[in-house]
Amino acid sequence: MSLISVIIPTHQRELSLMGLLQSIQKVRERAVVKEILIVSNLKESFLETPDFLEKSKGLPIKIIVSGAIGVNKARNRGLLEATGEICLLLDDDCLVDDPFYFQKILRVHRMYPRALAIGGVYQALPHALPIDKAYSVAASTWQEQEIYGDDFSTRLVGGNVSYKHEILQKSGLLFDENLFFGGTEAEFHYRLMKKNYQLLLLPHLIVSHVTQLNFNSFVRKAFHQSRGYSLFPMDAGPQLFTKKGYHDKNWVKAFQIARHLTEYEEIIKFLTLYDWTYHETLNHPELNENEILSRARSFMLKHTPTHDNLKVTQSLPSQKAVRND
């Protein structure tokens, strides 16, 4: 029985979107997917080409144009047009690697009948660049929190989250279309929580996040996420950064995904940059994005992160000892 409406917001991301669709084609038990709603902000000509139609053959795709820029606009349009019992949001820069992913989505919704929203986590690909692995670590640490217990959480990422369609419709709540960066999904999930809906974070629901960041886009992410905190103070991100053991936890995560010592040090460098940018933005609300970028460049030139208190580096091979294929 087809139960899941997959909703993919997209904007000028042809290669990323094709990667996601091709990963979905490899998933087992795909019959549970009723429809794949590709919601483009504006009309995308490539979605009508013979090449796209050939490569996406066999998938129950429906193309929708939201008519305006904004991921929340696209999310809402998809939710309003979906017909499945479960609405699953996936970002267009993700890959579904788990062959049983859709079955797991159905299973957890049956296991937790009261949960309106159930979210999973992102992982970086093994051969992702250190800057992308650093962002993956920062995102996973943001999701971990102790306020509501092990599972109950408002920190559900917008690119790996599903909703019981009927309950969501009855709530009358949708994403805020006035938000474009930083907290776009966090604000929505916070409103759901305030209405006493149950939201769960289950770390075994995993998709790969292919972010392909550079220095500027990495700093901009930290900037906008910090601005999002200033708008939605329910996100205790800065408090997490000052918790005892916060950095040790990040460094251990970096160790777990690093292939060699040089890569580990690069991941730590970008994690340090992320935390610095987040706090600098928070402490200086008068600074705009370009001013933060300029300060971030200066910070990186002067600062070398230290991790002498961690001994895990002794277990990492040198770069020469690791194959890069």
Secondary structure as UniProt FT lines:
FT   STRAND          4..10
FT   HELIX           14..25
FT   TURN            28..29
FT   HELIX           30..32
FT   STRAND          33..40
FT   HELIX           45..48
FT   HELIX           50..55
FT   TURN            56..58
FT   STRAND          61..65
FT   HELIX           71..81
FT   STRAND          86..90
FT   TURN            92..93
FT   STRAND          94..95
FT   TURN            99..100
FT   HELIX           101..111
FT   TURN            113..114
FT   STRAND          115..123
FT   TURN            126..127
FT   HELIX           130..143
FT   TURN            147..148
FT   TURN            158..159
FT   STRAND          160..164
FT   HELIX           165..171
FT   TURN            177..178
FT   TURN            184..185
FT   HELIX           186..194
FT   TURN            195..196
FT   STRAND          198..209
FT   HELIX           215..231
FT   TURN            233..234
FT   HELIX           237..242
FT   TURN            244..245
FT   HELIX           246..257
FT   HELIX           261..283
FT   TURN            285..286
FT   HELIX           289..302
FT   TURN            308..309
FT   HELIX           312..315
FT   HELIX           319..321
//
